[in-house]
Amino acid sequence: AGFHPIRSRANVWGPLYKIAMRCAYQADAVEGSDGLTLPQWKYDKNKDCAWHEQLIPALEDKENGRDYVVEVETQVILLPNILDIDIFMALACTLPGYIDIFDRLPVQGVLNCIWDNFVLPATQCRIALDLLDMSVQ
């Protein structure tokens, strides 16, 4: 765990399947002397880290020993602005000979993050609005 107090055990239960990966996008960066934004992931006890609780929620006492509570590993991609449309356009244009790039953990993390934080909520909102529209007609 190092100096960063992120939990090492998590509940991976999902309503339909075990959750294989959780992702959180945090813009932890500092501006370098040359004006470039450099990634920096460090613990600051004075800074609010509410995203820790979203990434790995605290376990309830009754969950200890359950088969869906497992050891987890937290990994970081130190690349500012990784959730960029240009990156997703490049991934969308991946040639068949290079499709194995999607087997790599950083690519899976980026895709999971964009799905969980943007695509899924937008789709759910769209479905809710469509259902509302159909109910008032």
Contacts in CASP RR format, 6 or more apart in sequence:
PFRMAT RR
TARGET T0000
AUTHOR 0000-0000-0000
METHOD contacts of the structure
MODEL  1
AGFHPIRSRANVWGPLYKIAMRCAYQADAVEGSDGLTLPQWKYDKNKDCA
WHEQLIPALEDKENGRDYVVEVETQVILLPNILDIDIFMALACTLPGYID
IFDRLPVQGVLNCIWDNFVLPATQCRIALDLLDMSVQ
1 8 0 8 1.000
3 42 0 8 1.000
3 43 0 8 1.000
4 41 0 8 1.000
4 42 0 8 1.000
4 43 0 8 1.000
4 74 0 8 1.000
5 43 0 8 1.000
5 52 0 8 1.000
6 52 0 8 1.000
6 55 0 8 1.000
6 56 0 8 1.000
6 74 0 8 1.000
7 52 0 8 1.000
7 56 0 8 1.000
7 58 0 8 1.000
7 59 0 8 1.000
7 72 0 8 1.000
8 71 0 8 1.000
8 72 0 8 1.000
8 73 0 8 1.000
8 74 0 8 1.000
9 59 0 8 1.000
9 69 0 8 1.000
9 70 0 8 1.000
9 71 0 8 1.000
9 72 0 8 1.000
10 22 0 8 1.000
10 56 0 8 1.000
10 57 0 8 1.000
10 59 0 8 1.000
10 69 0 8 1.000
10 70 0 8 1.000
10 72 0 8 1.000
11 57 0 8 1.000
11 59 0 8 1.000
11 63 0 8 1.000
11 66 0 8 1.000
11 68 0 8 1.000
11 69 0 8 1.000
12 18 0 8 1.000
12 19 0 8 1.000
12 20 0 8 1.000
12 68 0 8 1.000
12 69 0 8 1.000
12 70 0 8 1.000
12 72 0 8 1.000
13 19 0 8 1.000
13 68 0 8 1.000
18 68 0 8 1.000
21 108 0 8 1.000
21 109 0 8 1.000
21 112 0 8 1.000
22 55 0 8 1.000
22 56 0 8 1.000
22 112 0 8 1.000
22 116 0 8 1.000
23 55 0 8 1.000
23 109 0 8 1.000
23 110 0 8 1.000
23 112 0 8 1.000
23 113 0 8 1.000
23 116 0 8 1.000
23 117 0 8 1.000
24 51 0 8 1.000
24 54 0 8 1.000
24 55 0 8 1.000
24 113 0 8 1.000
25 82 0 8 1.000
25 83 0 8 1.000
25 113 0 8 1.000
25 117 0 8 1.000
26 41 0 8 1.000
26 51 0 8 1.000
27 80 0 8 1.000
28 39 0 8 1.000
28 40 0 8 1.000
28 41 0 8 1.000
28 42 0 8 1.000
29 37 0 8 1.000
29 38 0 8 1.000
29 39 0 8 1.000
29 40 0 8 1.000
29 80 0 8 1.000
30 37 0 8 1.000
30 38 0 8 1.000
30 40 0 8 1.000
31 37 0 8 1.000
31 38 0 8 1.000
32 38 0 8 1.000
37 80 0 8 1.000
37 81 0 8 1.000
38 80 0 8 1.000
39 78 0 8 1.000
39 79 0 8 1.000
39 80 0 8 1.000
41 76 0 8 1.000
41 78 0 8 1.000
43 49 0 8 1.000
55 74 0 8 1.000
56 72 0 8 1.000
56 74 0 8 1.000
59 69 0 8 1.000
63 69 0 8 1.000
75 105 0 8 1.000
77 106 0 8 1.000
77 109 0 8 1.000
77 110 0 8 1.000
82 110 0 8 1.000
83 110 0 8 1.000
83 113 0 8 1.000
83 114 0 8 1.000
87 110 0 8 1.000
88 114 0 8 1.000
91 101 0 8 1.000
91 102 0 8 1.000
91 107 0 8 1.000
91 111 0 8 1.000
94 101 0 8 1.000
94 102 0 8 1.000
101 107 0 8 1.000
102 108 0 8 1.000
102 111 0 8 1.000
END
